[in-house]
Amino acid sequence: MSQTQSAGQLRGAAQFAVASELCKRSYEVSFTMGNTTPIADLMAVSPVGREMFLVDVKGYRRNLFLVKRTPANARLYYFLAFVPDGAPNRFFVLDQAIAGRLIEQGLQTLGRADGYPVTGIEWDRALEHEGRWDVLPK
């Protein structure tokens, strides 16, 4: 995304990109629009086991994917999406437990207090999760 595009445009582009990739892999996808699932942007159903799960999409902004801490939910997955202009999209797929661990590691590395209000996952920590579609329900 170019520097002139807003956070809302980045969020929308990332959500549609993730939904498209999931559909290509035969997942059924619907947008939640924040109605009854404020922690997730998408609801998906796996192609084989027909398992429903939630997807929270985070678009990349320079140095950090902003990800809030949330209560434990085994059905919640995070997609960290890098949707650049003129280059292929990149997707980092994490379950909630992994995302939580990466958030805590980032806070520790920066020496932030446990209650620090801004949390997220740095690019370097996300890299090992690129293209990890195998994390999702089958």
Phi and psi in degrees as a GROMACS rama.xvg file:
@    title "Ramachandran Plot"
@    xaxis  label "Phi"
@    yaxis  label "Psi"
@TYPE xy
-74.4761  163.343  SER-2
-63.9303  -21.7904  GLN-3
-85.2215  -8.46505  THR-4
-83.8308  145.071  GLN-5
-79.0066  168.791  SER-6
-61.7122  -36.4274  ALA-7
-64.8347  -39.5404  GLY-8
-66.8628  -40.4719  GLN-9
-62.3434  -45.7164  LEU-10
-60.4505  -46.8332  ARG-11
-63.0105  -45.3393  GLY-12
-61.7378  -41.7365  ALA-13
-65.7761  -43.1909  ALA-14
-63.316  -44.7072  GLN-15
-67.8332  -36.0766  PHE-16
-64.5461  -44.259  ALA-17
-65.0418  -45.4826  VAL-18
-58.2003  -42.5693  ALA-19
-61.2111  -46.182  SER-20
-64.1389  -39.675  GLU-21
-64.1951  -43.1386  LEU-22
-62.0078  -39.0821  CYS-23
-59.7999  -26.8511  LYS-24
-97.9015  17.609  ARG-25
72.1757  17.724  SER-26
-81.4175  145.549  TYR-27
-88.4289  134.598  GLU-28
-134.004  139.529  VAL-29
-137.072  149.816  SER-30
-85.663  134.025  PHE-31
-83.7216  -27.3123  THR-32
56.4864  22.5208  MET-33
71.7201  6.50213  GLY-34
-61.5072  -69.5957  ASN-35
-113.651  2.386  THR-36
-131.177  74.9913  THR-37
-65.0101  -14.4706  PRO-38
-91.2675  -4.45696  ILE-39
-137.587  151.088  ALA-40
-96.6185  -27.9783  ASP-41
-133.861  151.8  LEU-42
-115.029  138.703  MET-43
-135.564  156.715  ALA-44
-125.579  129.64  VAL-45
-69.8799  149.307  SER-46
-72.9333  -28.6505  PRO-47
-99.2845  -59.524  VAL-48
-82.0684  -6.30114  GLY-49
55.6282  38.6687  ARG-50
-90.2271  129.487  GLU-51
-85.1352  139.285  MET-52
-148.365  164.055  PHE-53
-105.218  148.756  LEU-54
-128.602  124.154  VAL-55
-105.185  121.394  ASP-56
-101.717  131.456  VAL-57
-125.402  124.912  LYS-58
-88.9322  149.474  GLY-59
-83.5828  134.269  TYR-60
-129.32  96.475  ARG-61
57.8986  -71.9839  ARG-62
-127.606  0.133283  ASN-63
-157.247  136.145  LEU-64
-88.6456  114.758  PHE-65
-74.3411  116.234  LEU-66
-133.885  122.461  VAL-67
-84.9379  153.209  LYS-68
-69.8191  141.483  ARG-69
-137.124  156.931  THR-70
-59.1523  152.25  PRO-71
-55.6997  134.385  ALA-72
-153.758  105.823  ASN-73
-64.9256  -14.9942  ALA-74
-95.6865  4.35877  ARG-75
-99.4444  129.254  LEU-76
-125.589  151.058  TYR-77
-113.026  136.314  TYR-78
-115.13  117.004  PHE-79
-95.373  116.825  LEU-80
-114.552  128.662  ALA-81
-108.561  111.521  PHE-82
-119.541  80.5245  VAL-83
-84.2447  158  PRO-84
-72.6334  132.632  ASP-85
71.068  17.8351  GLY-86
-147.29  160.664  ALA-87
-64.2972  147.805  PRO-88
-68.944  152.873  ASN-89
-129.137  138.289  ARG-90
-127.34  135.486  PHE-91
-118.959  121.455  PHE-92
-113.764  125.466  VAL-93
-137.242  146.335  LEU-94
-83.9492  171.52  ASP-95
-65.0491  -36.1293  GLN-96
-62.4864  -43.5851  ALA-97
-65.6584  -44.5492  ILE-98
-58.9956  -44.3703  ALA-99
-60.8566  -41.8253  GLY-100
-63.9495  -41.3196  ARG-101
-67.5009  -36.0857  LEU-102
-62.3755  -47.2445  ILE-103
-63.7412  -40.3294  GLU-104
-61.5652  -41.1705  GLN-105
-63.1224  -43.0368  GLY-106
-62.3945  -42.1481  LEU-107
-64.8759  -44.0761  GLN-108
-60.1846  -38.8083  THR-109
-84.5869  -4.90023  LEU-110
70.0179  29.577  GLY-111
-84.9615  148.289  ARG-112
-66.9512  156.626  ALA-113
-56.4097  -35.1961  ASP-114
-89.8112  13.6839  GLY-115
-56.2893  130.147  TYR-116
-74.8521  -23.3285  PRO-117
-105.459  114.893  VAL-118
-124.347  156.139  THR-119
-176.734  -171.583  GLY-120
-126.168  123.978  ILE-121
-74.3282  152.82  GLU-122
-50.5527  -49.2343  TRP-123
-61.6417  -34.1685  ASP-124
-74.8387  -27.6344  ARG-125
-77.3778  -26.217  ALA-126
-53.039  -40.2104  LEU-127
-69.782  -7.03899  GLU-128
-105.511  7.99922  HIS-129
-65.7083  131.736  GLU-130
66.1022  20.8709  GLY-131
-84.6771  59.6582  ARG-132
-62.5526  -22.711  TRP-133
-66.1797  -14.0262  ASP-134
-70.9129  -27.3943  VAL-135
-76.2301  155.993  LEU-136
-58.5252  144.178  PRO-137
